[in-house]
Amino acid sequence: MRYFVAVAEELHFGRAAARLHMSQPPLSRAIRQLEAELGAQLFARSPGGVGLTPVGTVLLDEARALLDHADRVRERVSAAARGATITVGILGDGTDPGATRLAAAYRRRHPDVDIRIRDTDLTDPTCGLRAGLVDVALTRAPFDETALTVRALRTDPVGVVLRADDPLARRDRLRSADLDDRSWFQFPPGTDPVWQSFWNGGRPRSGPVVRAVHECLQAVLWNGTVGLAPLGHDLPAGLAVVRLVDMPPSRVVVVWNEGDANPLVRSFVEIATTAYRRSG
């Protein structure tokens, strides 16, 4: 079936053989044997190339489904055999509908896998990936993506968090220049500079140092510090958020180490992509 799918997708025996890391003659023999077993021609061969017959088109859908199921079975058996675990780093709001849908779908797909969660602070937006503390991270961009693979799941507009009694809180939108005379929160030394710059509106700022989301919110409540946050999240009483019209959106992303072939990570990325798309 894998041989058949390769030829059906490439529509060329030579390219399919190269993709399968084999020579062309045994591939051709395998396809002829499959056609003999099924009693039907799967490919229309001509000097101009190879095309799928109507029977081949039907088989392609079935073959892909069979192979996908076989991969899932292999992953589950392997996980059960080795007591597999996956450590997921999460930064931000774990009650996001996309994250909730992702968690449920991943548990259904991998009921025998031990899923460990590492909740991280704001100083490392990659949630410990480079240090080997997690296998995959659900976080927000932008940050330094060196040696990492990043897939965007959703984009959210960004707003400024203010005390509810702040005169600017009565506005329906603001620009960064409206906040130039305000104190902004800062991250500790060593924080990813791309991340720091984004949440400071692209320029150096001064203000209290914070490490976690609740510290940011408390700095706004107690000190009137300016904080930025994605729109659409509930805030504690006494706070308001106003959209910043000149601020680029914040991207929810799934990120993993470049070249990581862990099938549990690959499955996490696929399920996350679907979960966030369905959550709108």
PLY file of the C-alpha trace (Angstrom):
ply
format ascii 1.0
element vertex 280
property float x
property float y
property float z
element edge 279
property int vertex1
property int vertex2
end_header
0.00 0.00 0.00
2.86 2.40 0.75
4.34 1.62 -2.66
0.98 2.24 -4.31
0.42 5.56 -2.52
3.90 6.76 -3.49
3.30 6.03 -7.20
-0.22 7.48 -7.05
1.05 10.74 -5.54
4.12 11.08 -7.75
2.47 9.70 -10.94
5.94 8.60 -11.94
7.60 5.28 -11.10
11.11 6.75 -11.06
10.25 9.54 -8.64
8.25 7.17 -6.45
11.19 4.73 -6.32
13.53 7.56 -5.28
11.07 8.67 -2.59
10.93 5.08 -1.27
14.73 4.73 -1.42
14.55 1.70 -3.73
15.19 0.88 -7.37
12.39 1.06 -9.93
12.14 -2.62 -11.09
11.04 -4.09 -7.72
8.57 -1.22 -7.32
7.05 -1.95 -10.73
6.83 -5.67 -9.88
5.12 -4.91 -6.57
2.49 -2.73 -8.26
1.83 -5.41 -10.92
1.44 -8.00 -8.15
-1.02 -5.72 -6.33
-3.05 -5.26 -9.52
-3.08 -9.05 -10.02
-4.29 -9.64 -6.47
-7.05 -7.05 -6.84
-7.96 -8.16 -10.35
-8.02 -4.56 -11.58
-5.68 -2.10 -13.26
-4.69 0.73 -10.93
-2.60 2.85 -13.29
-3.01 3.83 -16.91
0.49 3.65 -18.37
1.43 5.50 -21.53
4.56 6.99 -23.10
3.39 10.32 -21.76
3.33 9.20 -18.14
1.23 7.43 -15.52
-2.31 8.20 -14.43
-4.73 6.71 -11.95
-7.62 4.62 -13.23
-11.04 5.04 -11.56
-10.26 1.93 -9.48
-6.90 3.41 -8.52
-8.60 6.63 -7.40
-10.90 4.69 -5.07
-8.01 2.66 -3.68
-5.93 5.78 -3.00
-8.43 7.12 -0.46
-8.73 3.72 1.20
-4.96 3.17 1.23
-4.28 6.52 2.89
-6.85 5.73 5.59
-5.37 2.27 6.15
-1.83 3.62 6.43
-2.90 6.36 8.81
-4.60 3.77 11.00
-1.52 1.54 10.86
0.66 4.46 11.99
-1.62 5.16 14.94
-1.60 1.49 15.94
2.18 1.41 15.77
2.45 4.56 17.90
0.06 3.20 20.54
1.77 -0.18 20.73
5.20 1.43 20.94
4.01 3.84 23.61
2.56 1.00 25.67
5.76 -1.00 25.31
8.07 1.74 26.47
5.77 3.57 28.88
5.99 6.63 26.65
5.76 10.15 27.97
5.55 13.56 26.36
6.25 16.79 28.20
4.31 19.80 26.99
5.31 23.34 27.86
2.46 25.83 28.14
2.77 29.58 28.35
-0.29 31.71 28.86
-3.94 30.88 29.31
-4.49 27.14 29.64
-8.27 27.68 29.44
-8.06 28.80 25.81
-10.78 26.85 23.88
-8.15 25.68 21.41
-5.97 24.29 24.19
-8.97 22.61 25.82
-9.94 20.94 22.55
-6.31 19.93 21.94
-5.99 18.29 25.37
-9.14 16.24 24.89
-8.22 15.14 21.37
-4.68 14.17 22.36
-5.90 12.06 25.27
-8.31 10.25 22.95
-5.57 9.58 20.38
-2.95 8.52 22.95
-4.73 7.12 26.00
-1.63 5.16 27.12
0.82 8.05 26.96
1.87 9.85 30.13
1.32 13.56 29.31
3.31 15.86 31.55
2.65 19.60 31.62
5.24 22.24 32.43
3.72 25.64 33.08
6.38 28.28 32.43
6.86 31.94 33.22
7.31 34.80 30.76
11.11 34.78 30.71
11.32 31.88 28.24
8.60 31.89 25.57
9.92 28.53 24.25
9.01 26.91 27.61
12.38 25.17 28.05
12.64 23.53 24.62
16.31 24.38 24.11
17.18 23.17 27.59
15.47 19.83 26.93
12.87 20.44 29.64
9.91 19.88 27.28
9.29 18.00 24.04
6.88 20.50 22.52
5.53 23.90 23.52
2.19 25.66 23.15
3.09 29.31 23.37
3.04 32.69 21.68
5.36 34.21 19.10
7.48 36.08 18.20
10.74 34.85 19.73
14.14 33.68 18.52
13.33 30.66 16.32
16.92 29.44 15.84
17.02 25.59 15.69
13.25 25.45 16.31
10.30 24.61 14.08
7.25 26.81 14.57
3.69 26.35 13.30
1.15 29.15 13.73
-2.23 28.06 15.09
-4.09 31.36 15.47
-3.52 35.12 15.53
-5.03 37.41 18.17
-5.17 41.21 18.16
-3.30 42.86 21.02
-4.62 45.39 23.48
-3.27 47.47 26.33
-4.33 46.49 29.85
-5.19 49.49 32.03
-6.86 50.14 35.35
-10.59 50.56 34.82
-10.43 54.09 36.27
-7.67 55.16 33.86
-8.98 57.91 31.50
-7.55 55.96 28.53
-9.69 52.95 29.46
-12.75 54.82 28.18
-11.34 54.87 24.64
-12.36 52.20 22.14
-8.88 52.07 20.59
-5.41 53.46 21.20
-2.03 53.81 19.53
1.34 53.03 21.07
2.22 56.73 21.03
-0.68 57.36 23.44
1.28 55.35 26.02
4.76 56.80 25.59
4.65 58.64 28.92
3.54 55.54 30.84
5.50 52.95 32.79
5.65 49.54 31.03
6.45 46.20 32.61
9.84 44.62 31.86
11.15 41.06 31.78
14.28 39.99 33.68
17.76 40.16 32.10
18.40 37.24 29.77
14.83 37.14 28.43
14.56 36.46 24.70
15.18 39.91 23.09
12.68 39.36 20.25
10.00 38.52 22.81
10.91 41.48 25.03
10.82 43.90 22.09
7.40 42.71 20.92
5.71 43.15 24.29
7.36 46.56 24.72
5.90 47.83 21.47
9.18 47.65 19.57
11.15 50.18 21.62
13.00 50.40 24.96
10.76 51.05 27.96
11.12 51.43 31.71
9.03 49.94 34.47
8.78 47.12 37.02
10.22 43.67 36.27
7.72 40.80 36.09
7.97 37.07 35.45
4.39 35.84 35.22
1.02 36.93 33.85
-0.47 37.53 37.32
2.52 39.76 38.18
1.80 41.85 35.08
-1.83 42.28 36.07
-0.93 43.16 39.64
1.57 45.75 38.37
-1.27 47.38 36.43
-3.63 47.32 39.43
-1.15 48.58 42.01
1.18 50.82 40.01
-0.79 51.81 36.92
1.83 50.08 34.80
0.99 49.54 31.13
0.67 45.89 30.16
-0.11 44.33 26.79
-2.27 41.24 26.33
-4.08 39.37 23.55
-7.71 40.41 23.25
-10.50 38.00 24.09
-9.37 36.89 27.55
-11.18 37.58 30.81
-9.53 40.08 33.16
-9.87 40.52 36.92
-12.22 43.19 38.23
-10.72 46.65 38.13
-8.94 46.14 34.81
-9.87 46.99 31.24
-8.29 46.29 27.88
-8.28 48.61 24.87
-7.20 47.51 21.42
-3.91 48.87 20.08
-4.51 49.55 16.40
-0.83 49.87 15.43
0.33 46.75 17.27
0.94 43.56 15.25
-1.12 40.55 16.31
0.14 37.92 18.69
0.43 34.40 17.22
-0.48 31.27 19.15
2.05 28.68 17.99
3.16 25.12 18.56
6.94 24.79 18.54
9.37 21.89 18.72
13.09 21.29 18.24
14.19 21.24 14.62
14.65 17.69 13.32
12.79 16.03 16.21
11.24 12.86 14.75
9.35 11.83 17.90
5.99 10.50 16.63
4.24 11.79 19.75
5.43 15.30 18.95
4.37 14.95 15.33
0.93 13.79 16.45
0.69 16.70 18.92
1.37 19.19 16.11
-1.22 17.62 13.82
-3.90 17.51 16.53
-3.11 21.08 17.64
-3.53 22.35 14.08
-6.97 20.76 13.83
-8.04 21.76 17.34
-7.30 25.45 16.87
-8.86 25.53 13.43
-12.09 24.06 14.81
-12.09 26.40 17.80
-12.21 29.36 15.42
0 1
1 2
2 3
3 4
4 5
5 6
6 7
7 8
8 9
9 10
10 11
11 12
12 13
13 14
14 15
15 16
16 17
17 18
18 19
19 20
20 21
21 22
22 23
23 24
24 25
25 26
26 27
27 28
28 29
29 30
30 31
31 32
32 33
33 34
34 35
35 36
36 37
37 38
38 39
39 40
40 41
41 42
42 43
43 44
44 45
45 46
46 47
47 48
48 49
49 50
50 51
51 52
52 53
53 54
54 55
55 56
56 57
57 58
58 59
59 60
60 61
61 62
62 63
63 64
64 65
65 66
66 67
67 68
68 69
69 70
70 71
71 72
72 73
73 74
74 75
75 76
76 77
77 78
78 79
79 80
80 81
81 82
82 83
83 84
84 85
85 86
86 87
87 88
88 89
89 90
90 91
91 92
92 93
93 94
94 95
95 96
96 97
97 98
98 99
99 100
100 101
101 102
102 103
103 104
104 105
105 106
106 107
107 108
108 109
109 110
110 111
111 112
112 113
113 114
114 115
115 116
116 117
117 118
118 119
119 120
120 121
121 122
122 123
123 124
124 125
125 126
126 127
127 128
128 129
129 130
130 131
131 132
132 133
133 134
134 135
135 136
136 137
137 138
138 139
139 140
140 141
141 142
142 143
143 144
144 145
145 146
146 147
147 148
148 149
149 150
150 151
151 152
152 153
153 154
154 155
155 156
156 157
157 158
158 159
159 160
160 161
161 162
162 163
163 164
164 165
165 166
166 167
167 168
168 169
169 170
170 171
171 172
172 173
173 174
174 175
175 176
176 177
177 178
178 179
179 180
180 181
181 182
182 183
183 184
184 185
185 186
186 187
187 188
188 189
189 190
190 191
191 192
192 193
193 194
194 195
195 196
196 197
197 198
198 199
199 200
200 201
201 202
202 203
203 204
204 205
205 206
206 207
207 208
208 209
209 210
210 211
211 212
212 213
213 214
214 215
215 216
216 217
217 218
218 219
219 220
220 221
221 222
222 223
223 224
224 225
225 226
226 227
227 228
228 229
229 230
230 231
231 232
232 233
233 234
234 235
235 236
236 237
237 238
238 239
239 240
240 241
241 242
242 243
243 244
244 245
245 246
246 247
247 248
248 249
249 250
250 251
251 252
252 253
253 254
254 255
255 256
256 257
257 258
258 259
259 260
260 261
261 262
262 263
263 264
264 265
265 266
266 267
267 268
268 269
269 270
270 271
271 272
272 273
273 274
274 275
275 276
276 277
277 278
278 279
